[in-house]
Amino acid sequence: MSEAGFSRELRTAADALWQAQHEHPFVTGIGDGSLDPDRFRHFIRQDYLYLVDYGRVFALAAGRAPRLDIARRLVELAHETFETEMALHRELAAGWGVGVDELERERPTPTTLAYTGFLLRTAALDDFAVVASALLPCMWGYSEVGQRLASASSPDGRYAGWIASYAAPEFAALAVWCRGLVDELAAGLSDPGRAAMQKAFVEASRLELAFWDASWRLERPT
């Protein structure tokens, strides 16, 4: 993957949305420890629902992957999401006083439904290159947020733990893998195919920003 690859073009196209994420009071509040815990609990509950469908998206994408090595990696990511990441999320939630029963009872907000619905539809119906582009903002975006916030060192230990998980080298490596995949897939496409990839990337970036904002606003479930 090169810094001049197509993924860099995607990042440039969505730069205003990414900057808005970094400047959003929900994200900056995690970094300086000032975020209202009720807002973060809202995020934890909705993010749990997001992870359920995120794992499904990986599974759908694996079935459409153009090569066995890519399919195998996506199956691994589906398994890691359902088994490892969701288990860690339940532990995180418990630390904030949110029990497993509360997570299981949670209903999605309109923003959560919009984001997961977009990813599921894309994974089921669009070309694989578009699917990879739709997945990239979550992986790359959280890695970038984690690394930026890690340099600020949140004074709240609970937020610091969340930051550390997304600033970890392992999570950065996942973002690098997905960027490399997007660059590889774009190399074989004409301008219309690349335009479709960019459209998906920008839309996923918009929904990432909306997801932060929904918890800031304490958006009510449907």
N, C-alpha and C positions, 0 to 999 in steps of 0.2 A: 504494500500500500504506500502510495506517495502522498506527500502533503499537497501535491498539485493534482491529485486524483479527483474523480467525479464527486466523491463524498465531500471534498472541500468546496466544490461548487454548490452542493446542496446546503452545506452549512452557511455559506455566504447568502444564498437565496432566503434563508430563514433567520438571518442574523438578528433582525429587529425582534422577532419572537423570542429568541434565545436570550437576548439582552434583557428583555422584559421579564423573563423568568429569573435571571440573576438579581434583578432589581426589585422583584416582587416582595412585599413585606412579609409574606409567609416564609420565603426562602431566607431573606436577610434576618428574620426573627429566629430561625433555627441557628443561624451563624452566631448571633450575639446573645442568644439565650432568652430573648424577650418575648418569644412567641407564646401566646395564650395556650396553656396546655389543652384546653377544650378544643381548640382548633386542630392541634396535633392529633388528639384522639379521634376527631372526625376523619382526619387524613388516614390514620391507621385502619379504621374500620372500612373506609372506602377502598383503600389500597389492597386490603385483603380480598375484596370482591374482584378488583382488577387482576390480581395474581391468578385467580381461578381461571379467568378467561385468557390471560396471557399464556398460561400453560397450554390451553387449548389451541391458541394461535400457533405456537411452536409445533404442536402435533399436526395441525392442518398443513402448515408449511412443509413439514418433513415429507408428507405424502406427495408434494409437488416439486420437490427439490430435483435439480437436473443431474446431480451426481450422488453416488452413495456416500461419499465422505461428508457432503453437506447434509444429507438426510440424517446420517448418524449423529452429527453434531446437534442438529435440531431436536432429535429424539432425546439426546442427553439433556438439552436445555429444558425440554418439557418435564423430564423426570426430576431435574434439579429444582425446577419451579414448584412442582407439586409436593416433593418430599423434603427438600432442604430449605428452600427459601420460605415456603409457607410455614414450616416448623419454626424457623428463626423469627418469622413475623409474629407467630403466636407468642413466642417468648418476649418479643419487644412489646407486644400489646399488654401482656401480663404486667410488665414493668410500669405501664401507664394506667394500670387498674382496669384494663379491658379484657374480660375473660373470653374463653373460647365460645361459650354459649352466646355471648353478645356479638361476636364476630359472625357466627353462623346465622343469627337472626337479622343481621343488618340487611337493609334493602338499598339498592343502588340509587344514587342521585341521577338527575337528568344528564349531568356532565359525565359521570362514570358510564352510563349507558351509551352516550354518544361516542366516547372513546373506545370502549370495548366493542361496540357494534361496528365501528369503522374498521378496527383491526380484524375482527372475525370475517366481515364481508370481504375485505381485501384478501385475506388468506384463502378464502374459499373460492373467490371468483376472478381475481386479477392475475396477471402474469407474475411469475416468481420474482422477477427483478423488482416489481412494484411492491411485492410483499416484503422483501428485504429492506427496501427503502422506508416502508412504513414502520418496521421494527426498530430501525436505527436510532431515531430520536430518543427513545426511552433508554436504551443502553448507553449511548454516547452522552445524552443529556444528564443522566444521573451521575455518570462518572465525572463529567465536568463540574457539576454542582458540588459533588462530594470533594473533589480536589480543591476547588476554590474555597469552600467553607472550612476545609481542614487547615488551611493557612491562617484562618481567623481564630481557630481553637475556641469553640463555644464554651462559656463558663458553666453551662448546665450539663452535667455529666450524662444525662439521658440523651440529650441532643448530640453530645459529642460521640456517643456510641453509635448513633444512627449515621452521623457523618463519616465515621471511620469505616463503616461497612461499605459505603459507596466510594470512598477515597482509596480503597484497597487496590493493590496491583492486580488482583484476580479480576476485579470488576472492570478495571481499565483494559485488561487483556481481552475481555469479552467485547468491549466497544471496538477495539482494534480489529478483532476478527470480523465483526459485522461490517465495519468500514471497508475492509479488504474485500469482503464478499460483494458489497455494493459496487466498488471500483471494478472488480472483475466482470460483473454482470453488465455494467454500463458499457464496457469496452466493446462488446459485441452488438450494441444496439444502434439504431438510427436515431435521428433527432426526435421523432415522435415517441419512441420508447423511452428516451431519456427525459422527455418532457413529462411523461406519465410518472416516472420515478420521482421527479422533482415535485410534482403535484402531491404525491402521497407523503413525501418527506415533510413538506410544508404543512400539510393538514395535520399530520401526527404531531408536529411541533406546536401547532396552534392548540391542539387538544392537551398536550403536556402543560402548557401555560394555563389553560382553562381548568385543569385538574388541581393545580396549586390554588388557583383563585377560588374554586368551589369550596375548598376547606377553609380558606380565609373568610369566605362569606357564610360559612356554616350552612351550605346549601342543603335543603331538606330532601330526603329520599322521595322517590315517586310513590 
